[in-house]
Amino acid sequence: MSTQNLDTSRLQDYLAEAVPGFSGTLSAEKFAGGQSNPTFKLSAGGRDYVLRRKPPGELLASAHAVDREFRVISALADTDVPVPQTYALCEDNSVIGSMFYVMEYLDGRVFWDPSLPEISDNDERTAIYDDMNRVLAALHMVDPDAVGLSDYGRPGNYFERQVSRWTKQYRASETEHSPAMERLIEWLPANMPADDGVSGLVHGDYRLDNVMFHPTEPRIIAVLDWELSTLGHPLADLAYQVMAWQLPGNGGMKGMAEIDRAAFGIPSDEEYIARYCERTGRDGIDNWNFYLVFCFFRLAAILQGVKKRALIGTASSAEAEAKGAMVEPLAQFGVSLID
């Protein structure tokens, strides 16, 4: 069992004080994946927990905000959005070397391939995607004021702020010149739709492998990885999910470009979007292409940060370099939508 620099003796003392009912000798095992914030399964006294920490080392400003993750998961506890129970946030770096939080360990299924090869039944595939749609709509119907998140992000001009933020993050982690990224950085501000005043809670990374399904039912029991959540425009979440399906299924991209979705019981973009609009009371979507281009740009900028951390040795996963290699292809996908 790798504890990967987790000081379990200090952590055990902290948890005994901070987590109700915690007892026993602590062991820790790092989960594979989890690009950004290293995530561990903790076991003690016959109970399991999950710990997410900021990575050690020098980090980009505003990245790895595990305290924000803790806050949003805690706030959603009594809503229609399924989330794990949270137990403790530790902002004292002296315990394990960086800020972390502890939450409930849930036993369920995480699917990594959007074509769902492990599911043999088309009706179940359809139901899995429909529940993703239901939960995304439920998230966007949450009233931030009612759950204490009115100050969780700045209101208005979401896409303007996001393009500016991710351009800065990209510049801060740039490792070589990318003509495609330069084109997107120029095109997005020039083609920004007028702000429609719509704002709500957005996840920021809503996709199949960031939700956990019940062990046997096509029902989501937890939405995970809230690090990029904020107050923003709900269409950014919807476009991000649909964008991922445009990618090829090879080369680490995990898309569905080559798949006949209807033959697998998986909804088309149009069907998925229409169902979402029904659930959220929205009458169609203007400027859809802009939202897709934005999502390709933002994901490329995020992965550029992963690539930079891999090069300087602070990335939290061996997959980091492979993910970094996707920056240019993603930017080119975005450019192809412009052209």
Order of alpha helices (4+ residues) and beta strands (2+ residues): alpha-beta-beta-beta-alpha-beta-beta-alpha-alpha-alpha-beta-beta-beta-beta-alpha-alpha-alpha-alpha-alpha-alpha
